[in-house]
Amino acid sequence: MAFELDGERIAEENRKRLKWLEEDFEHLGRQLTRRGIDIEKLTERAAAFRVSVPSWGLGTGGTRFAHFAVPGEPRNVFEKIEDCEVVFKLVRTTPGISLHIPWDEPESPAELRSFAQARGLFFDSMNSNTFQDQPAQPLSYKFGSLSHTDPAVRRQAVEHNLECLRLGMKLGARSHTVWVGDGGNFPGQVHLRKALERYLDSLREIYRVLPEGWRLFIEHKLYEPAFYSTVLNDWGTSYHCVRELGERAFSLVDLGHHAPNVNIEMIVARLIQFGKLGGFHFNDSKYGDDDLDSGSIKPFQLFLIFNELVDAEQARIPAFDPAYMLDQSHNVTDPIESLMTSAGELGRAYVQAHLVDRGRLAEHQEGNDALLALQSLKQAFHTDVEPILAMARHRAGGAIDPLGVYRSSGYRQRAAQARPATARLGAGIV
């Protein structure tokens, strides 16, 4: 696209806001100093935080009922990369891209990799798709893929994952994520134990050829599209599978893939403790796998999750290296805006978790003082760290106010002119 959001435009907008930011930053710095916290070190941590953007998240999502495209929606993977660049330029924490195949399969991997690198971006993870039938696909996944009763269907699903690995090597990726919708809608439809064994056998074939230095992530989900039983339905089953596979296999946690009111931060703590937390698909939900913007519904839950992550980070847990990625369905918002604000919410929770006085919290825990232990967390959660996030963005060349700069730039309107509407690209809720 001819129009790009350049650094000078961002700098010009920042100059309008810098004085107020400096005042807010100085004021917060004095507050934190009284608590023995160095705001400059926190700002460095905020600047170092990274979360990847999903290629499928740049298009509008949808439901079983309708899909309402935004003007200028990307029509191919290269235009998606252009939009990823806009997100990265403004927030500076999203250089990684997670690619979904075959939705975004390039004709020339070398060209796509070069296109991304020229924009300061890279591909970090591949995602396979055996939950949909593709054009000219010989066998159907209607009744499952990696756990299907027919060995030929399982072979087809395994081969697709192997192709994702081969493509990922050409793109420079370092991990592969597998989510399947396999399961049953009626009692008796699926032999529950045999289905899991078939799934594991298929995963073993994929894991056996995992490239050197790569990690394999498997993603559990309680229900949907299967509504009676799902093969990989919870974190315990996921943990069993990755332990069976080997040291480079890990559980991936999607925040919307659990039963209502499940204690997700405890699941995170358990997987950290067992050495099998691979990473996250971040989103938010009210009822089920809603895939709403991160932090939009349950910000305290998001903080509590990052409290466990930062605690493990500071404790220097061996091999603790979770991958963070957004996975959202933008049904009624501009996807670029949602991804920017969601990346900001993750950064907010990450910085707030660094404000927890862990020594004092440990004292309250050891002394069984429930209320003061809670207040130790609430003090950190209630601290407005926006000046830290904005200053980190500014110093890295990003926008003090990403949403404001984006809207004033007219990028979406110009994209609409450059990208006439076309047939909808693949996208989904995974």
C-alpha positions in Angstrom: 0.0 0.0 0.0 1.4 3.4 -1.0 0.5 5.1 2.3 2.5 4.2 5.4 2.4 5.5 8.9 5.9 6.8 9.2 8.1 7.7 12.2 7.9 11.4 11.7 4.1 11.4 11.9 4.3 9.5 15.2 7.0 11.9 16.5 4.8 14.9 15.5 1.9 13.5 17.4 4.0 12.7 20.4 5.3 16.2 20.7 1.7 17.3 21.3 1.5 15.0 24.3 5.0 14.8 25.7 4.8 17.6 28.3 1.8 16.0 30.0 3.4 12.5 29.9 6.5 13.8 31.5 4.5 15.4 34.3 2.5 12.2 34.9 5.7 10.0 34.7 7.5 12.2 37.3 4.5 12.1 39.6 4.2 8.4 39.4 8.0 8.1 39.9 7.7 9.9 43.2 4.9 7.7 44.4 6.8 4.5 43.5 10.0 5.8 45.1 8.1 5.9 48.4 7.4 2.2 47.9 11.0 1.5 47.1 10.4 1.0 43.4 12.6 2.4 40.6 10.4 3.7 37.8 13.2 3.6 35.3 13.8 -0.1 35.8 10.0 -0.7 35.4 10.1 1.3 32.2 12.9 -0.9 30.9 10.8 -4.0 31.7 7.8 -2.6 29.9 9.9 -1.8 26.8 11.3 -5.4 26.8 7.9 -7.1 27.0 6.8 -8.9 23.8 3.6 -10.4 22.5 3.0 -11.8 19.1 0.1 -10.9 16.7 -1.9 -13.6 15.0 -2.0 -13.3 11.2 -5.7 -14.2 11.3 -6.5 -11.4 13.8 -5.9 -8.7 11.2 -9.2 -9.5 9.5 -12.6 -9.1 11.1 -13.9 -12.2 12.9 -17.5 -13.4 12.9 -19.9 -15.7 14.5 -22.1 -18.6 13.2 -24.6 -15.9 12.3 -22.7 -13.2 10.4 -19.5 -11.6 9.4 -19.2 -7.8 9.0 -16.0 -6.8 7.3 -14.3 -3.5 8.0 -13.3 -1.2 5.1 -9.8 -1.9 3.9 -9.6 -5.4 5.3 -6.4 -7.2 4.1 -7.0 -9.5 1.1 -3.8 -11.5 1.4 -1.0 -12.3 3.8 1.2 -9.4 2.5 -1.5 -6.9 3.4 -1.8 -8.5 6.8 1.9 -8.0 7.3 1.4 -4.3 6.4 -1.2 -4.0 9.1 1.0 -5.9 11.6 3.7 -3.3 10.9 1.2 -0.5 11.9 0.5 -2.2 15.2 4.2 -2.7 15.8 5.2 0.9 14.9 2.7 2.3 17.3 3.0 0.0 20.3 6.6 -1.4 19.8 6.0 -4.6 21.7 4.6 -6.8 18.8 7.4 -7.7 16.3 6.4 -11.4 16.2 3.7 -12.9 14.0 2.0 -16.2 14.4 1.0 -17.6 11.1 -2.0 -19.9 10.4 -1.8 -22.4 7.6 -3.4 -22.8 5.0 -5.2 -19.5 5.6 -2.0 -17.5 5.1 0.2 -19.9 3.2 2.6 -18.0 0.9 3.5 -19.0 -2.6 7.1 -17.8 -1.9 8.2 -18.3 1.8 11.4 -16.4 1.0 9.6 -13.4 -0.3 7.2 -13.3 2.6 10.0 -13.6 5.1 11.9 -10.8 3.4 8.8 -8.7 3.3 8.3 -9.1 7.1 12.0 -8.5 7.9 12.1 -5.3 6.0 9.4 -4.0 8.4 11.2 -5.2 11.6 8.9 -8.2 11.9 9.5 -12.0 12.2 7.5 -15.2 12.3 7.7 -16.9 15.6 5.1 -19.7 15.5 3.2 -21.8 13.0 -0.4 -22.9 13.5 -2.0 -25.9 11.7 -5.6 -26.2 10.6 -7.2 -29.6 10.7 -10.6 -28.3 12.0 -11.8 -27.3 8.6 -12.0 -29.0 5.2 -10.0 -27.1 2.5 -10.7 -27.0 -1.2 -9.5 -30.1 -3.0 -8.8 -31.9 0.3 -9.2 -35.6 -0.3 -10.6 -36.6 3.1 -12.9 -34.8 5.4 -12.3 -33.8 9.1 -16.0 -33.8 9.9 -15.5 -36.6 12.4 -12.0 -35.7 13.5 -8.4 -35.3 12.3 -5.5 -36.4 14.4 -7.8 -38.8 16.4 -10.0 -39.9 13.5 -11.0 -43.6 13.4 -9.7 -43.8 9.8 -5.9 -44.1 9.6 -5.9 -42.4 6.2 -7.5 -39.3 7.7 -5.0 -39.3 10.5 -2.2 -39.6 8.0 -3.5 -36.6 6.1 -3.7 -34.5 9.2 -0.2 -35.5 10.3 1.1 -34.6 6.8 -0.5 -31.2 7.0 1.3 -30.5 10.3 4.6 -31.7 8.8 4.1 -29.4 5.9 3.6 -26.6 8.5 7.0 -27.5 10.0 8.7 -27.4 6.6 7.2 -24.1 5.8 8.0 -22.7 9.2 11.7 -23.6 8.8 11.8 -21.5 5.6 10.1 -18.6 7.4 12.4 -18.7 10.5 9.7 -19.8 13.0 10.7 -21.6 16.2 7.5 -23.3 17.4 4.4 -25.1 16.2 1.0 -24.9 17.7 -1.6 -27.7 17.3 -5.3 -27.2 18.2 -7.9 -29.7 17.0 -11.6 -29.7 17.3 -11.8 -33.5 17.5 -14.5 -34.9 19.7 -18.1 -36.0 19.8 -21.5 -34.4 20.1 -23.4 -37.4 21.5 -22.7 -40.1 24.2 -21.3 -43.2 22.7 -20.2 -41.5 19.5 -16.5 -41.6 20.4 -14.6 -44.2 22.4 -13.1 -41.7 24.9 -9.9 -43.6 25.7 -9.1 -44.8 22.2 -9.6 -41.3 20.7 -7.0 -39.9 23.1 -4.6 -42.7 22.2 -5.0 -42.1 18.5 -4.5 -38.3 19.1 -1.3 -39.0 21.0 0.0 -41.4 18.4 -0.5 -38.8 15.7 1.3 -36.2 17.9 4.2 -38.6 18.3 4.7 -38.6 14.5 4.8 -34.8 14.5 7.0 -34.5 17.5 9.5 -37.1 16.1 10.4 -34.7 13.2 10.2 -31.4 15.2 13.1 -29.2 13.9 16.1 -28.7 16.1 15.5 -25.8 18.6 11.7 -25.8 18.1 9.0 -26.3 20.6 5.7 -28.0 20.1 2.6 -26.4 21.8 -0.7 -28.3 22.2 -3.8 -26.3 23.0 -6.7 -27.7 25.0 -10.3 -26.6 24.9 -13.3 -27.7 26.9 -15.9 -27.7 24.1 -16.7 -26.3 20.6 -16.9 -27.5 17.9 -17.5 -30.8 19.8 -20.2 -30.3 22.4 -20.3 -33.6 24.3 -16.6 -34.6 24.5 -13.4 -33.0 23.3 -10.3 -35.1 22.9 -7.9 -32.6 24.5 -10.4 -31.0 26.9 -8.4 -29.7 29.8 -5.0 -28.8 31.2 -4.6 -32.2 32.9 -5.0 -34.1 29.7 -2.7 -31.6 28.0 -0.1 -32.1 30.6 -0.3 -35.9 30.3 0.2 -35.6 26.5 3.2 -33.3 26.6 4.8 -35.4 29.3 4.4 -38.4 27.1 5.8 -36.6 24.0 9.0 -35.3 25.5 11.0 -32.3 26.8 10.2 -30.0 23.8 6.5 -30.4 24.0 4.5 -28.0 26.1 0.9 -27.0 27.1 -0.5 -23.8 25.6 -3.2 -21.9 27.6 -5.9 -20.1 25.8 -7.8 -18.0 28.3 -11.2 -18.7 26.7 -10.9 -22.5 26.5 -11.9 -23.4 30.1 -15.1 -24.1 32.0 -16.8 -20.9 33.4 -15.1 -19.6 36.6 -12.1 -21.9 36.4 -9.1 -20.6 38.3 -6.8 -20.0 35.3 -4.0 -18.5 37.3 -3.8 -21.8 39.3 -3.6 -23.8 36.1 -0.7 -21.5 35.1 1.0 -22.0 38.4 0.7 -25.8 38.1 2.1 -25.9 34.6 5.0 -23.7 35.7 5.6 -26.0 38.6 5.6 -29.0 36.4 7.9 -27.4 33.8 5.3 -27.6 31.0 3.9 -24.1 30.4 4.6 -23.3 26.8 2.7 -20.1 26.3 -0.6 -18.3 25.9 -3.3 -17.3 23.5 -4.5 -14.2 25.2 -8.1 -12.9 24.9 -11.0 -12.3 27.2 -14.5 -13.8 27.7 -17.8 -13.4 29.5 -19.5 -16.7 28.7 -17.3 -19.1 26.8 -14.7 -18.9 24.1 -15.7 -15.4 23.3 -12.3 -14.2 22.0 -12.9 -10.7 23.2 -10.1 -8.1 23.5 -7.7 -8.9 26.3 -8.4 -7.2 29.6 -11.8 -6.0 28.4 -13.9 -8.2 30.8 -11.7 -9.6 33.5 -8.6 -7.3 34.0 -8.0 -8.6 37.6 -7.8 -12.2 36.3 -5.3 -11.1 33.7 -3.3 -9.4 36.5 -3.4 -12.5 38.6 -2.1 -14.6 35.7 0.8 -12.3 35.2 1.4 -12.3 38.9 2.2 -16.0 38.6 4.3 -15.4 35.5 6.3 -12.6 37.0 6.8 -14.6 40.2 8.3 -17.4 38.2 10.4 -15.0 36.2 11.8 -13.4 39.3 12.4 -16.8 40.9 14.4 -17.8 37.8 12.5 -21.1 37.4 14.6 -23.3 35.1 13.5 -23.4 31.4 10.8 -20.8 32.1 10.2 -19.2 28.7 6.5 -18.8 27.9 5.4 -17.5 24.5 2.8 -14.8 24.5 0.4 -14.3 21.7 -2.9 -12.6 21.1 -5.8 -14.7 19.8 -9.0 -12.7 19.4 -12.0 -12.4 17.1 -12.7 -8.7 16.2 -16.4 -8.8 15.3 -17.3 -5.1 15.8 -14.0 -3.3 16.0 -11.1 -2.3 13.8 -8.7 -5.2 14.2 -5.7 -2.9 14.3 -7.2 -0.9 17.1 -8.1 -4.0 19.1 -4.7 -5.6 18.7 -3.0 -2.3 19.8 -5.1 -1.9 22.9 -4.9 -5.6 23.8 -1.1 -5.5 23.6 -1.3 -2.5 25.9 -3.4 -4.4 28.4 -1.0 -7.3 28.5 1.9 -4.8 29.1 -0.2 -3.2 31.9 -0.7 -6.4 33.7 2.9 -7.4 33.3 4.2 -4.1 34.8 1.6 -4.1 37.6 2.7 -7.6 38.5 6.2 -6.2 39.0 4.8 -3.8 41.6 3.9 -6.6 44.0 6.1 -6.5 47.1 6.9 -10.2 47.1 8.7 -10.2 50.4 5.8 -8.7 52.2 3.3 -11.0 50.3 5.4 -14.0 51.4 5.2 -12.8 55.1 1.4 -12.5 54.9 1.1 -15.9 53.3 3.4 -17.5 55.9 1.4 -15.7 58.7 -1.9 -16.8 57.2 -3.1 -13.2 56.9 -5.5 -13.5 54.1 -6.6 -9.9 54.0 -3.2 -8.3 53.9 -2.0 -10.8 51.3 -4.9 -9.7 49.1 -4.1 -6.1 49.8 -0.6 -6.7 48.6 -1.9 -7.7 45.3 -4.6 -5.1 45.1 -2.1 -2.3 45.8 -0.2 -3.3 42.7 -3.4 -3.9 40.6 -4.8 -0.5 41.5 -1.7 1.4 40.5 -2.1 3.4 37.3 1.0 2.4 35.3 -0.1 4.1 32.0 2.7 6.7 32.2 5.2 3.9 32.3 3.7 2.2 29.3 3.4 5.4 27.3 7.0 6.4 28.2 8.3 3.0 27.1 6.5 3.4 23.8 7.8 6.9 23.3 11.4 6.0 24.0 11.2 3.1 21.6 9.9 5.3 18.8 6.2 4.3 19.3 3.2 6.4 20.0 2.3 7.9 23.4 -1.3 7.5 22.4 -1.4 4.7 19.8 -5.2 4.8 19.2 -5.2 8.6 18.9 -2.3 8.6 16.4 -3.8 5.7 14.4 -7.2 7.4 14.0 -5.7 10.8 13.1 -3.5 9.2 10.5 -6.4 8.1 8.4 -4.8 4.7 7.8 -8.0 2.8 7.7 -9.6 5.2 5.2 -6.6 5.0 2.9 -6.5 1.2 3.3 -10.2 1.1 2.1 -9.2 3.0 -1.0 -6.2 0.8 -1.8 -7.9 -2.5 -0.9 -11.3 -2.9 -2.6 -13.5 -5.5 -0.9 -13.0 -9.1 -2.1 -14.0 -12.6 -1.0 -13.4 -13.2 2.7 -10.1 -14.7 3.7 -9.9 -17.6 6.1 -10.2 -16.6 9.8 -11.6 -18.2 12.8 -11.7 -18.7 16.5 -9.0 -21.1 17.7 
